[in-house]
Amino acid sequence: MQYFKTIFALALWVPIAVVSLLDPSELWAFSYAPSTLTFTATSGGPTPPAQAVTFSKNTLVARNWTVTETSPWLAVSPASGIITREKDTITVQVNQLGLSAGSYSSTVQIAIADRYGHYQTESVAVRLIVSGGVTTPTPSMLLNPASLSFSGTVGGTNPLAKTMNLVNPTGGTLTWSMVESAAWLALNTAAGTTTTETDQVSASVSIQGLAAGTYSTVIAVTASGAANSPQQIPVSLILSQPTPITTRSIGLSWTANTEADLAGYKVYIGTQSRLYNPPITLGPVAAYNAPNLTIGRTYYFCISAFDSAGNESPCSTEVSKPIL
């Protein structure tokens, strides 16, 4: 009898528990607030206040985070950090310098790394509204009068000075200057600043050493930034020859009569001896100034007296006088 040995192999399966080392918080996006930021600003005005964004991620170990902005008018601080169980805060600032009026949109992206070096990213919407702001007025010049003219006589006195008024009718600040180019013309001031007031400039001329004739020049008026700069004020000076003197006057005086009934005197004047013009009747005065006597001629004079009854005395001794 043959025996067979049967060998039974026994296999044992031992269950092994699989333990995951994955941090459950890695499976969820992090929280942040607010999700939208809105800024308002005025073109050319101050930058609006910064705003804050807070975010958190409940991780077992520290995780790196970074922040990026997508527009040049955005700035974020800080740009990176490390987070575990706390809340971190970033500051978002906008700058409207160089932007025209309108509405601008952008985003700030917050990215937190997981254990494998991958990043979870969330975006914060940012809106910037820029208004037009206050328009700065453009100054301008208004000159009155628009021209100046002077006249005088050779060898005489200088003409009276003349005043020019300068105003700024459109607002803003007008910074002006005046330049004259003729030696015979002078200004009492050459520059100034005008807002709402009226500036006055006095122009004067000197005729000493000038011959008879007509002289012309301009006053150049300029103002930086003015809408109607530069301007010119024409100036003219007319000098005449002095008028020839053809007549003059002489004074006559005599000894007064002592009669009680004296009423006055009569003055006889002529250009020939004993041939007189009608007399000039005076009161009881003992002097007379004879006007408009032609230079180069000789005049003859005599005086008579008359009383209250109209009786006239004979003419006095005749006197003569050449008018030089």
C-alpha positions in Angstrom: 0.0 0.0 0.0 1.4 3.3 -1.1 1.0 6.4 1.0 0.8 9.8 -0.5 1.9 12.7 1.5 -0.2 15.7 0.8 1.2 19.0 1.7 -1.3 21.8 2.1 0.0 25.3 1.8 -1.8 27.8 4.0 -1.9 31.3 2.8 -2.5 34.0 5.3 -3.6 37.6 4.3 -3.1 40.1 6.9 -5.1 43.3 6.4 -3.0 46.4 6.6 -4.6 49.8 7.4 -3.6 52.5 4.9 -3.1 55.8 6.7 -3.3 59.0 4.6 -0.9 61.7 5.5 -2.7 64.4 3.5 -3.7 67.5 5.5 -7.5 67.8 4.9 -7.2 71.5 4.8 -5.2 71.2 1.5 -8.4 70.0 -0.2 -10.2 73.3 0.3 -9.6 76.8 -1.0 -8.7 79.4 1.5 -11.0 82.2 2.7 -10.5 85.9 2.0 -12.5 89.1 2.4 -13.5 91.4 0.9 -13.8 89.9 -2.6 -14.1 93.3 -4.3 -12.4 96.7 -3.7 -13.7 100.0 -5.1 -11.7 103.2 -5.1 -12.7 106.7 -6.2 -10.3 109.4 -7.1 -10.1 112.8 -8.8 -7.8 113.3 -11.8 -4.9 115.4 -10.5 -6.1 115.1 -6.9 -4.7 113.1 -3.9 -4.6 109.4 -4.0 -7.5 107.7 -2.2 -6.9 105.8 1.1 -5.5 102.3 0.9 -7.8 99.3 1.6 -7.1 96.0 3.3 -7.8 92.4 2.3 -7.7 89.6 5.0 -7.2 85.9 4.2 -6.8 82.7 6.2 -6.0 79.0 5.7 -6.1 76.5 8.6 -3.0 74.5 7.8 -1.1 72.1 10.0 2.2 73.4 8.8 3.3 76.8 7.6 2.6 77.6 4.0 4.1 80.3 1.7 1.9 82.8 0.0 2.5 85.5 -2.6 0.4 88.4 -4.0 0.6 89.8 -7.5 -1.2 92.8 -9.0 -2.1 93.1 -12.7 -2.2 96.8 -13.4 0.5 99.5 -13.1 -1.8 101.8 -11.1 -2.1 99.1 -8.4 0.4 98.5 -5.5 0.2 95.7 -2.8 2.1 95.4 0.4 3.5 93.0 1.5 4.0 90.9 -1.6 4.6 87.6 0.2 4.5 85.8 3.6 4.0 82.6 5.5 0.6 81.5 6.9 -0.5 78.7 9.2 -3.6 79.2 11.4 -3.6 83.0 11.7 -5.2 85.6 9.5 -2.9 87.6 7.2 -3.6 91.0 5.8 -2.4 92.8 2.7 -2.8 96.5 1.9 -4.0 97.6 -1.6 -3.2 101.1 -2.8 -4.1 102.8 -6.1 -2.5 105.7 -7.9 -4.6 107.7 -10.5 -1.6 109.8 -11.6 -1.6 110.0 -15.4 -5.0 108.4 -15.8 -7.8 110.2 -17.5 -11.3 110.3 -16.2 -13.1 106.9 -16.4 -13.6 103.5 -14.8 -10.7 101.0 -14.5 -10.8 97.3 -13.5 -8.1 94.9 -12.4 -7.4 92.1 -9.9 -5.1 91.2 -7.0 -4.2 87.5 -7.0 -3.4 85.8 -3.7 -1.7 82.4 -4.0 -1.0 79.9 -1.2 1.3 76.9 -1.7 0.3 73.4 -0.7 2.6 70.6 0.5 3.4 69.6 -3.0 4.4 73.1 -4.2 1.2 73.7 -6.0 -0.6 77.0 -5.5 -4.2 77.7 -4.7 -5.1 81.1 -6.1 -8.0 83.5 -5.4 -8.6 86.8 -7.1 -9.8 90.1 -5.5 -11.5 92.4 -8.0 -10.4 96.0 -7.9 -12.2 98.9 -9.5 -10.9 102.5 -9.7 -13.3 105.3 -10.7 -11.5 108.5 -11.8 -13.5 111.7 -12.1 -12.4 114.7 -14.2 -11.6 117.0 -11.2 -11.5 120.8 -11.2 -10.3 122.4 -14.4 -7.7 125.1 -13.8 -8.7 128.3 -15.6 -6.4 129.6 -18.4 -5.4 133.2 -17.8 -5.5 135.8 -20.5 -4.6 139.5 -21.0 -6.9 142.5 -21.6 -5.1 145.8 -22.2 -6.7 149.2 -22.1 -6.0 151.4 -23.9 -4.7 149.3 -26.8 -2.4 152.1 -28.0 -0.7 155.2 -26.7 0.0 158.6 -28.3 2.0 161.5 -27.1 2.6 165.0 -28.5 5.0 167.9 -27.7 7.0 170.8 -28.9 10.7 170.8 -29.6 12.4 172.4 -26.7 9.3 172.3 -24.6 8.3 170.3 -21.5 7.7 166.5 -21.6 4.1 165.4 -22.2 2.1 164.0 -19.3 2.5 160.3 -18.5 -0.3 157.9 -19.5 -1.6 154.9 -17.7 -2.3 151.4 -19.1 -4.7 149.0 -17.3 -4.0 145.3 -17.5 -6.6 142.8 -16.3 -7.0 139.0 -16.4 -10.7 138.3 -17.4 -10.6 134.5 -17.5 -9.3 133.6 -14.1 -6.2 131.8 -12.9 -2.9 133.6 -12.2 -1.4 135.8 -15.0 2.3 136.5 -14.7 3.2 139.2 -17.2 6.1 141.3 -18.3 6.4 144.4 -20.5 9.4 145.5 -22.6 9.9 148.9 -24.3 12.5 149.3 -27.0 12.8 153.1 -27.5 15.2 155.2 -25.5 12.6 158.0 -25.3 10.0 155.7 -23.7 10.0 154.5 -20.0 7.7 152.3 -17.9 7.3 152.6 -14.1 7.1 148.8 -13.8 8.1 146.0 -16.1 6.4 142.9 -14.6 3.7 141.7 -12.2 1.2 139.0 -11.3 -2.6 139.5 -11.8 -5.5 137.4 -10.6 -8.7 139.4 -10.2 -7.3 142.9 -9.7 -6.4 145.6 -12.2 -2.7 146.3 -12.6 -1.7 149.8 -13.8 1.5 150.7 -15.6 2.5 154.3 -16.3 4.3 155.1 -19.6 6.2 158.4 -19.9 8.3 159.9 -22.7 11.3 162.3 -22.7 11.6 164.7 -25.6 15.0 166.2 -24.7 17.4 166.1 -27.6 14.7 165.0 -30.1 14.1 166.8 -33.4 10.7 167.6 -34.8 9.0 164.6 -36.3 6.9 161.4 -35.7 8.4 158.6 -33.5 6.9 155.1 -33.2 7.6 152.0 -31.1 5.8 149.2 -29.4 5.5 147.9 -25.8 5.8 144.1 -26.0 3.6 142.3 -23.4 4.1 138.6 -22.7 2.5 136.2 -20.1 3.5 132.6 -19.7 0.5 130.3 -20.1 -1.9 133.0 -21.2 -4.2 132.2 -24.1 -3.5 135.4 -26.0 0.2 136.0 -25.3 2.2 137.9 -26.6 0.6 141.2 -27.4 1.9 144.6 -28.5 0.8 148.2 -27.6 1.7 150.7 -30.3 3.2 154.0 -29.0 3.5 157.2 -31.1 5.2 160.5 -30.3 4.7 163.6 -32.5 7.1 166.5 -31.9 6.3 169.9 -33.6 8.4 172.9 -34.1 7.5 175.7 -31.7 5.1 178.3 -33.1 6.9 181.5 -33.9 6.2 184.4 -31.5 4.8 187.3 -33.6 3.3 189.4 -30.9 3.9 190.5 -27.4 2.5 192.8 -24.8 3.9 195.8 -22.9 2.9 197.5 -19.7 1.9 201.2 -19.5 1.7 203.2 -16.3 1.2 206.9 -15.5 0.8 209.3 -12.6 -2.8 209.2 -11.4 -4.9 212.4 -11.4 -6.0 213.8 -8.0 -9.3 215.4 -9.0 -12.3 214.3 -6.8 -14.6 213.8 -9.8 -12.1 211.6 -11.7 -14.0 208.8 -13.4 -11.2 207.1 -15.4 -8.8 207.1 -18.3 -8.7 206.5 -22.1 -5.6 204.9 -23.7 -4.9 205.7 -27.3 -2.6 203.3 -29.3 -1.5 203.7 -32.9 1.3 202.7 -35.3 1.7 206.3 -36.5 2.3 209.4 -34.4 -1.0 211.1 -33.5 -2.9 208.6 -35.6 -4.6 206.3 -33.0 -7.1 203.5 -33.0 -10.3 204.0 -31.0 -9.4 204.5 -27.3 -9.5 201.8 -24.6 -11.6 203.1 -21.7 -10.4 202.3 -18.2 -11.6 203.0 -14.7 -9.6 205.2 -12.2 -6.5 203.0 -12.5 -3.0 204.2 -13.4 -1.7 201.2 -15.4 -2.6 199.1 -18.4 -1.1 196.1 -20.2 -1.3 196.5 -24.0 -1.6 193.0 -25.6 -1.0 191.6 -29.1 1.5 194.1 -30.3 3.2 193.0 -33.5 6.9 192.4 -33.1 9.1 194.6 -35.3 6.7 197.5 -35.3 6.8 200.8 -33.3 3.6 201.8 -31.4 2.6 205.3 -30.1 0.6 205.9 -26.9 -1.1 208.7 -25.1 -3.4 208.9 -22.1 -6.4 211.1 -21.4 -8.6 211.5 -18.2 -12.3 212.0 -18.0 -14.6 213.0 -15.1 -17.9 211.8 -13.9 -19.7 214.2 -16.2 -17.9 212.7 -19.3 -15.6 215.6 -19.8 -12.3 214.4 -21.3 -8.9 216.0 -20.8 -6.4 216.6 -23.6 -4.2 213.6 -24.4 -0.9 213.3 -22.6 2.5 213.7 -24.1 2.9 211.0 -26.7 5.3 208.2 -26.1 6.5 205.5 -28.5 7.9 202.0 -28.1 9.4 199.6 -30.7 8.2 196.0 -30.1 11.2 193.7 -30.1 
